[in-house]
Amino acid sequence: MQIHVGFELVYECPQPTPMILMLNVHFTRAADIVVPDHMFTVPPLPISAYRDSFGNWCSRIVAPAGETHITTSSVVNDSGVPDIVVANAQQTPVENLPEETLIFLLGSRYCETDRLSAIAWQLFGNSPTGWGRVQAICDFVHNHIKFGYEFARGTKTAGEAYDEKTGVCRDFAHLAIAFCRRMNIPARYCTGYLGDMGTPPPYGPMDFAGWFEAWLDGRWYTFDARNNIPRIGRVLIARGRDAADVAISTTFGPNTLKSFRVWTDEAGGNPAMAASA
């Protein structure tokens, strides 16, 4: 199948404002890109790019005073196969983990593992190790947090999501990541496109989605505590320790996000303007 993905962001700035944008399809999907996701701005602006320490593609602009429109539209090949489930995947002892995974055992901006350590061991200390433990964590988080866009808060941490029992996709992912790390399972945050293809209506407004990956049996596997079922059509944009590492935009000055649209639907089909985040 082919998936049409894209976005349009409209910022208003009272003065020239530097921005870092993380909005391109991840390099691991480069071979799948049919129509390149070139970024365009109105007014036209110089765009410079670089890879961050996690391998994510970042773009730098200086938005002028007034409105700046940022958009892209791309088509990506996808297998149409749901997220892989390997129920017998085993947990790797910490002493045998690859060095590059160790950073994903540590606390981070939104995943305060120290605060959640005792809770994690109380909840999951007797659960099966490996895949079964990660799934137990996803089951708990899925049932513990009530989803709603009205609960979104840019500063909310995993511990606060646990206490408040409300949140959006990033809060589900942060809490699950923090619990995994406390159970000695490396876990990293992912952001990208996830439409409602293969799911029944009704659909809500589309947004970028957040999920996570856990290291089991020598590789990373996708988990999604928000939806908690295998899904099709994920298109990765970025990975990091938590949402602080993969912000779609980081602005260095006052600004207002006046408009925000995201789309992801099967190319040639009916657009599913749907919320999967």
N, C-alpha and C positions, 0 to 999 in steps of 0.2 A: 504494500500500500504506500501511498504518498501522502504526506501531511503538510498542509499549508500553515505556516506559523509566522507571527509578526506582532508588531506593537506600534503604538503612537503615543508619545509622551509630549506634553506641552508644559514648559516651565516659563514662569515670569520672574525676571530678576530686576531689582532696582538699579543694579550696577553690573559691570562685567564680572562674571563669576566663573572661576575654574571648576571643572567637573571631571570626575572619573566615572566612566560608564562600563558596566559589565553585562552586556546584552547580546553578545554573539553566541551562536551555537558552539558547543565545546569541541575542541580539536579531535576528540575521539570519535566524533560523528562526521568528520570532514569528508570521508569517502561517500557518505550518504547524501550529501548536499547536491540537489539537482539545480535549484535556483539559488545563487549565492545570497547570503544575508548581509549585503552591503548596507551600511548605515548612512542615512541621509539627514541633513538638517536644513531647516528654513528659519532664518537666512542661511545660505551656504557658509560653512565654517571649516577651517582646517581641522583635521582629525589625525592625531598621532596615536600609535598603538604599541603595546608591549605585553609580555606575559608576566604575570605575577609569580610569586614563589610556589603557588599551587598549580601552575600551568594554565590558569584561566586567561582568556584574551580580554584585555582592558583597552578602552579608548579614552583619550584625553581631548577635551575641548575647553574653550573659554566662551561661555554663553554671554552674548551682549546684553546690555540693558534692554528691557522689553521682553517680548515673547520669543521663545525658541522651540521649534517643533523638531522632535527626534523620532525617526521612524525607520523600520525595515520590514521587508516581506520576503519570505523564503519558502522553498519547497524542499522537503527532506524525505528520502526513502526510509521506510521502516518495515521491519519484518511482520508487524501485526501480531507478534507472539506476546502473550502476557509475561509479566515479570517472572523470572525463573524461581522455582521453589525446589530446594534441595533439603528435605527434612532431616536427612542424616548427616548434614555438614557439621563437622566438629569444631570445637573451640580450640585455638592454638594456645598452649601455655605461654605466659608472658616472656619467659626466658628464651623462647624459640621464635618470637615474633620478628619479622624484618624491621630493621631500624626505622625505615620510612613510615611505619605504621604507629610508632610509639607516641608521636605527637598527638595522635587521635585517642590516646588513653588519658590525656591530661585535661584539666579544667580549662575553660575558655570564657570569653566575654558573656555569653548567654547560657552556658552550661556549667553551672557552679557545682562541680562534682563533690567538693568537700561538704557542702551543705546537704547533699542528697545521699551521701554514702550509707548512713545507717538505715535510711528508708529503703534503699535499693537492696541491701542484704536481707532486711526483714521481709521484703516482698518476694524476692527472687532467689534467695540463697538456697532454697530447696527445690528450685525448678530444674528441669533437665538442662544440661550444658549444651553449648553449641546452638544450632538453629532453634531448638525448642525453647531455649532461654530468651533469645532475641524475639521470638514470636510471642512468648509470654509477656515480655515487656510491651510489645506493640498492642497486644490484647488489653493490657491494663490501661495504657495511655489512651487508647481509642475509647474505652468506656469511661475513663476518669474525666476527660476534658470534653466540655460542650463546645461545639464549633459555632462560630458566628463572627461575621466581619465587624460587628459592633464591639467585639472584645479585643480587636487589634490594638496593639500598643507597641511602638517601636523600641521601647526600653524593657519590655517584659522578658524576664529570664525563665529558665526551666523551673527553678524553685518557686517563682511567683505563679507560673502556670499550674504547678502542682497544688499550691495553696488555694488559688482562685477557682480552679477547675473549669476554666473557660479559655478560649484562644482561637487562633487561626492555624493554618497548616504549619507555619514555622514553629509555633509553640508545641504542637504535637511532636515535631521532629526534635526540637531541643530537649524536651523531657525524655524522650526515648534514647537519644544520644547520651545524655548524662547518666541514665540508668545503665546503659550498655558499658560505658567507660568504667563505672563503679564496679561492674561485674567482670572487669578485665577483658572486655571485648572492644577492640578499636572500632570507633564509629565516626563517620564524617558527614557533614551537612551537604545537601545537594539542592540546587534550584534549577528550574527550567520550565518548559511547557508541558502541560498534561491536560489534554482535552477530555471530553466525556464520551469519546468513541467507545462503543461496546457496552455502555451503561444506559439504563432506562431514564427517560425524562421524569420529572421536570428538571430543567437546567437553569442555573443562575448566571450572573455576570461572570465573564472570564477573568482570570488573574494569572500571574505567575504562580507556580506551585513549589512547595518545599517538601522534601522527603530526606531519607538518609541511607547510607550504605554501611554495612557491618563486615568486618574481616573475619571470615571463617574458612577453614580448610585451604588456606593459601590464596584466597582471592576475595574481592569485594562483591557483596550481594546487595541488591536493592530491597529496602523495606519501607513501608509507608504506613505509619501509625494513624494518620488521618483517615485514609480510606480503608486500610487494613484488609485489602483483597488485591490479588495480582491485577495489574492494569496494563492496557496496551497504549502505545503511542507516546511514551515519555521521550522528550527531547531535552537532553541535558544542556545547560548553559554553563554552570560553574560548580565547583566543589571547594569546601574549606572546613575549618574547625566548627564554625557556626555561621549564622546569618551575617555577622559583622565582616566576615571575609568575602562574602559574595553579594554585597549590596548592589542592586541594579544601578544605583547612582550614588555617588558621594560628592557632595557639593561643598564648596569652600566659600560660603557667603550666603546672605539671605536670599531666599527664593520661595516661590509658591508653585506647587504642582497643580496646574489648572485643569489638566485633562489627562486621562490614563485609559488606554484601550489595549487589550491583548486579544489575539485570536489564535486558535489552533483547531483545525478541523480537517477532515479527510479531503484531499484535493479532488475536485470534481464532484464532491458530494454537497449536501446542504450544510451550510455553516452551523456549527453547534456552539453558540456563544454561551459556554457553560463553565461553571465554577468547579474546578477540581482541586483547588488549593486547600 
